[in-house]
Amino acid sequence: MESEQLFHRGYYRNSYNSITSASSDEELLDGAGGIMDFHTSEDDNLLDGDVSSGTNYTMTNGGNINSSTHLLDFLDEPIPGVGTYDDFHTIDWVREKCKDRERHRKINSKKKESAWEFTKSLYDAWSGWLVVTLTGLASGALAGLIDIAADWMNDLKEGICLSALWFNHEQCCWGSNETTFEERDKCPQWKSWAELILGQAEGPGSYIMNYIMYIYWALAFAFLAVCLVKVFAPYACGSGIPEIKTILSGFIIRGYLGKWTLMIKTITLVLAVASGLSLGKEGPLVHVACCCGNIFSYLFPKYSKNEAKKREVLSAASAAGVSVAFGAPIGGVLFSLEEVSYYFPLKTLWRSFFAALVAAFVLRSINPFGNSRLVLFYVEYHTPWYLFELIPFILLGVFGGLWGAFFIRTNIAWCRRRKSTRFGKYPVLEVIAVAAITAVVAFPNPYTRQNTSELIKELFTDCGPLESSALCQYHNEMNGSKVVDDVPDRPAGPGVYSAMWQLSLALIFKIIMTIFTFGIKVPSGLFIPSMLAYYHHDWFVFKEWCEVGADCITPGLYAMVGAAACLGGVTRMTVSLVVIVFELTGGLEYIVPLMAAIMTSKWVGDAFGREGIYEAHIRLNGYPFLDAKEEFTHTTLASEVMRPRRNESPLAVLTQDSMTVEELEAVINETSYNGFPVIVSKESQRLVGFALRRDITIALENARRKQEGIMRTSRVYFTQHAPSLPADSPRPLKLRSILDMSPFTVTDHTPMEIVVDIFRKLGLRQCLVTHNGRLLGVITKKDILRHMAQMANLDPESIMFN
């Protein structure tokens, strides 16, 4: 890889052993309630000329200030604050990688000195496996807890189990001897709210009382969820996957993966799912798993002090999250690789696989659904599919792509309106309104009233002798005194037609409500739409292909393929989604229909826009994310994008040996830039290196405190040897140790297509532009995002950091 070659070619920047301060996410956890304001992020500050009074000493990229010279021997000691990043700033991937290489070299050089050092080296080598093991254990345990609690609270809206309050409806009737096959969900131990309050189970009064209690509990759960999110952890709202993708690309959002967010997200996810809102828990479970990975990474210095290494743990954690959400460990690994990870080396692939394995094992041990499966809606089909069925499968893919494009556009339009109008200032009222409308409309229809997972289970499951669903109410034929119940060509009864009408209304209702629900201030994943298939053996196409007296198609298979196609159209996932659905069903022979439907949905969706729902929300929120899937085909040059432009003030630079401490402080105080190119002299403009604002300020403060003779008139030099000075001049200050001697540079004639590719593959924050070795300007990550927006005929300021 290019980054590996770059590191071996000498992108080595002194020593980084002095970095001991804690990293970003955990320290300011209690500040998670702050508003996400991106107007003072670091990449802009490199070039913005505005003076910011509150950010004079705010740097994002702590570097090494460790030196063996006598002038700065105080820098051999760890200095608090070095090596960390400020909130809403981007990490320097190359610098972090170099830090890790230096740490690894130091451990290897010492491991032969003593048994203790050898033990420390073993601990360091195994710390990666330990942290993903802990992450998998915690993710599986929390997922089991969420599943059990959500099922119980969902049934609480309809009634309560008198014999054991902690049982849900199904568990309550397990041990009852009064249940019948037709009414297996009715038993004396389970009482509806109408039976408890009015003393009657049937009649209009009973229906109205159950209706009122259903709405009451739905509103109570939704209100409690949004209040907890608003008061304790505002970052616990939403799906979390757009932010996790941004964090994995190198962005810092403090508190987003902290312990408060984890605790509130776990509690409110149960409440949100139980309230009956049109949402799922799959996306938030990825956020929960990443919170576990982030918290456990602080137990190991290898990860707590290196933001790039920490993101390897988060990639493995996201795989564990999908593993417990869908019961698909391999699909979770592929999801992390395809959808969320920015940097995914081979060892991260192994650790992701192991984390997903551990999480799935823990969830299976808990067995939250009592069916010995990882999910409620696990199904297994044995009927083969026929070649002619590829046509309806592809049509399902077309529908999924159209649904995905429609959903993305309408949901983004609604979320943008929420951000730009006063309506977004009242998130509690919005959640209450959406929950009220959902509950009022959902109760009369049994398919919208029940839990999403139970609905999917009913649609995915084939009709059989043990199924009592209205979808399986076919006419039975009498053969003498024996009821023939296993003939596949039975005509549909009235219950089937009634169920199909109810399902059609449920589909329309779910489509509309999901658009308004995804993005509200409670934990909300994507609802998985499902299709219902119905066929008759006398139809022409089935007469041609089907054998007489044999099952021709599997309606549940069409529901599964339709669900996958719709989810693929919304998220634009391909390989990982096929594997996830394959692991759900356990049928190898259905991979071809799934592939056909999902690829068709992606092609149809891409015809209306290449962004999936997560990328669209990243763009809506203005996160500095360079999507590797987005192609850059324009023919602009680096000189056209770099700053400063012709009509802007000159670039703020430092000279290598002609500035005093007073002049250096003046440059820092009069600008808000976060980094300064160092040149030979103002006349030559020859580039020497790049110094970060934070390193300079820390070096100055520590020199004044620990070194005698440093005055405002002291000469500052970044060279190896001190310049010749008069005998009566004050002691000079050497800052070479904080200078990056190998900043990434491009020439002014470099095509932007190459520059964008470099930024994506190396994770750069900025690169310097030169002409014949002379410094011309700087290109930052935000400059590239603005330029790409301009090329797409968009207003750059309207999409950046809203």
Buried (B, 14 or more C-beta within 10 A) or exposed (E): EEBEEBBEEEBBBBBBBBBBBEBBBBBBBEEBEEEBEBEBBBBBBBBBBEEBEEBBBBBBBBBBBBBEEEBBEBBBEEBEBBBBBBBBBBBBBBBBBBBBBBBBEEBEEBBEEEEEBBEBBEBBEEBBBEBBBBBBBBBBBBBBBBBBBBBBBBBBBBBBBBEEEEBBBBBBBEEBEEBEEEEEEBBEBBBBBBBEBBEEEEEEEBEEBBBBBBBEBBBBBBBBBBBBBBEBBBBBBBBBBBBBBBBBBBBBBBBBBBBBBBBBBBBBBBBBBBBBBBBBBBBBBBBBBBBBBBBBBBEBBBBBBBBBBBBBBBBBBBBBBBBBBBBBBBBBBBBBBBBBBBBBBEEBBBBBBBBBBBBBBBBBEBBBBEEEBBBBBBBEBEBEBEEBBBEBBBBBBBBBBBBBBBBBBBBBEBBBEBEEEEEBEEBBEBBBBBBBBBBEBBBEBBBBBBBBBBBBBBBBBBBEEEEEBBBBBBEEEEEEEEEEEEEBBBEBBEBBEEBBEBBEBBBEBBBBBBBBBBBBBBBBBBBBBBBBBBBEBEEEBBEEEBEEEEBBBBBBBBBBBBBBBBBBBBBBBBBBBBBBBBBBBEBEEBBBBBBBBBBBBBEBBBEBBBBBBBBBBBBBBBBBBBBEEBEBEBEBBBBEBBBBEEEEEEBBBBBBBBBBBEBBBEBBEEBBBBBBBBBBEEEEBBBBBBBBBBBBBBBBEBBBEEBEEBEEEBBBBBBEEBEEBEEEEBBBBBBBBBBBBBBBBBBBEBBBBEBBBBBBBBBBBBBBBBEEEBBBBBBBBBBBBBBBBBEEEBEBEEBBBB
